[in-house]
Structure formats: C-alpha cells, structure tokens
C-alpha cells in the first residue's frame, strides 16, 4: 500500500488509496475488507478508515451486507444496468457538447484522437485505455452541465471497474473504438447534435454487444 502523507485529510487519502487498489484489482471482487486490518496496514485510525469506507460505499465500489463490507462484485444484471445508464447519460452529454464545447476543448479532443491513432499503430494498450477515458471525460465536461457531469462520473467509475476486474480480457479491438471516436469528434466539430448523439449511442452499443457475448463467462454473485 502507498504511504499516508500528513499534508492531506487522512480519510481522503485512505479513500484514494483504497479506490486505486480496488480499481487495479489489488482487492478481488467480493473480497471482504476488515476495518481494523486496513487501519493497521495504513497506520491510521479505524474512524479514518470508516470514513473512507463510507465514501466508497457511496461510489458503489464497496457493498455492505449485515455489517460486512465487501468489494463490489457485479451480477450480470448490474453490468447491463450500468451500460444502459451509460448510453443514456453519455448520449445526452455529447448532444449538449455540440452546443457548448469551447475551442480549447475541441482542440484537445482532436489531439486525443490523434494520439489514440498513434497508440493503435504502436499497440500501446495502456495509453489507449487512458486516452479513451480522457476522450469521454472531455465530452462530459464540454456539456457544461454539472449535474450530468457528476452522474457520468459515477457511472464511468463503475464502467472502468467492470472493465478492469470483470471484462478485462474481452476488450481488444481498440482500432474500432478509435474509428468511433473520430466519427463522434467530427459530428461535434460540425455542431451536428443529432449525428453526435447517434454516433455515441452506436459506440456504446458496440461495447454492450461485446459484453453480451462475454456474459456467459462472467462470474457473478448469483453463481
């Protein structure tokens, strides 16, 4: 585990450390987290860990069952629900972005697209993963709708968790999503709200189809 820095609020640091560990699969889906054990490992009080746990419960990355805290272990239906929400929220975000995106935001979006194409040619999976996240983040921010941005953040956290921990071996065709991103970018650049919305829906539906083909191999809390 990372060391605690005394210059920041302790519970915020513990939250960030634990969130990173959950996202990077240092804790497995369904694994029980014990407050006292985490407190000893990080050298902080149980109260500090308890506050961090509450934040992670709010994010949906931890679950509580009869006072037992465990890492989120999504069922098939959970995954379906998350992607349905993602399609609706991000389609709205890109539609709003076509009206509200700034020149600087559009320029950065184009740069991310160029860097993504380069990463595809270099087969740089980690860079592509990061650029994919930034592309979607930029569009959400460009919507200039703070409530929508917050909702998208919650869903994207769960989406990334599901990809990293449950579906990590099923997302391999990066060149395909970069092509999708280019069509979305061009629609935003042309301020074509309907086309941008349709392209985003198509893009997310492709991801969902990948999930549907993999669902039979996904371990769930029901099995």
Secondary structure in CASP SS format (residue, H / E / C, confidence):
PFRMAT SS
TARGET T0000
AUTHOR 0000-0000-0000
METHOD secondary structure of the structure
MODEL  1
X C 1.00
X C 1.00
X C 1.00
X C 1.00
X C 1.00
X C 1.00
X C 1.00
X C 1.00
X C 1.00
X H 1.00
X H 1.00
X H 1.00
X H 1.00
X H 1.00
X H 1.00
X H 1.00
X H 1.00
X H 1.00
X H 1.00
X H 1.00
X H 1.00
X H 1.00
X H 1.00
X C 1.00
X C 1.00
X C 1.00
X C 1.00
X C 1.00
X C 1.00
X C 1.00
X C 1.00
X E 1.00
X C 1.00
X C 1.00
X H 1.00
X H 1.00
X H 1.00
X H 1.00
X H 1.00
X H 1.00
X H 1.00
X H 1.00
X C 1.00
X C 1.00
X C 1.00
X H 1.00
X H 1.00
X H 1.00
X H 1.00
X H 1.00
X H 1.00
X H 1.00
X H 1.00
X H 1.00
X H 1.00
X H 1.00
X H 1.00
X H 1.00
X H 1.00
X C 1.00
X C 1.00
X E 1.00
X E 1.00
X E 1.00
X E 1.00
X C 1.00
X C 1.00
X E 1.00
X E 1.00
X E 1.00
X E 1.00
X C 1.00
X C 1.00
X C 1.00
X C 1.00
X H 1.00
X H 1.00
X H 1.00
X H 1.00
X H 1.00
X H 1.00
X H 1.00
X H 1.00
X H 1.00
X H 1.00
X H 1.00
X H 1.00
X H 1.00
X H 1.00
X H 1.00
X H 1.00
X H 1.00
X H 1.00
X H 1.00
X H 1.00
X H 1.00
X H 1.00
X H 1.00
X H 1.00
X H 1.00
X C 1.00
X C 1.00
X H 1.00
X H 1.00
X H 1.00
X H 1.00
X H 1.00
X H 1.00
X H 1.00
X H 1.00
X H 1.00
X H 1.00
X H 1.00
X H 1.00
X H 1.00
X H 1.00
X H 1.00
X H 1.00
X H 1.00
X H 1.00
X H 1.00
X C 1.00
X C 1.00
X C 1.00
X H 1.00
X H 1.00
X H 1.00
X H 1.00
X H 1.00
X H 1.00
X H 1.00
X H 1.00
X H 1.00
X H 1.00
X H 1.00
X H 1.00
X H 1.00
X H 1.00
X H 1.00
X H 1.00
X H 1.00
X H 1.00
X C 1.00
X C 1.00
X C 1.00
X H 1.00
X H 1.00
X H 1.00
X H 1.00
X H 1.00
X H 1.00
X H 1.00
X H 1.00
X H 1.00
X H 1.00
X H 1.00
X H 1.00
X H 1.00
X H 1.00
X H 1.00
X H 1.00
X H 1.00
X H 1.00
X H 1.00
X H 1.00
X C 1.00
X C 1.00
X C 1.00
X C 1.00
X C 1.00
X C 1.00
X C 1.00
X C 1.00
X H 1.00
X H 1.00
X H 1.00
X H 1.00
X H 1.00
X H 1.00
X H 1.00
X H 1.00
X H 1.00
X H 1.00
X H 1.00
X H 1.00
X H 1.00
X H 1.00
X H 1.00
X H 1.00
X C 1.00
X C 1.00
X C 1.00
X H 1.00
X H 1.00
X H 1.00
X H 1.00
X H 1.00
X H 1.00
X H 1.00
X H 1.00
X H 1.00
X H 1.00
X H 1.00
X H 1.00
X H 1.00
X H 1.00
X H 1.00
X H 1.00
X H 1.00
X H 1.00
X H 1.00
X H 1.00
X H 1.00
X H 1.00
X H 1.00
X H 1.00
X H 1.00
X C 1.00
X C 1.00
X C 1.00
X C 1.00
X C 1.00
X C 1.00
END
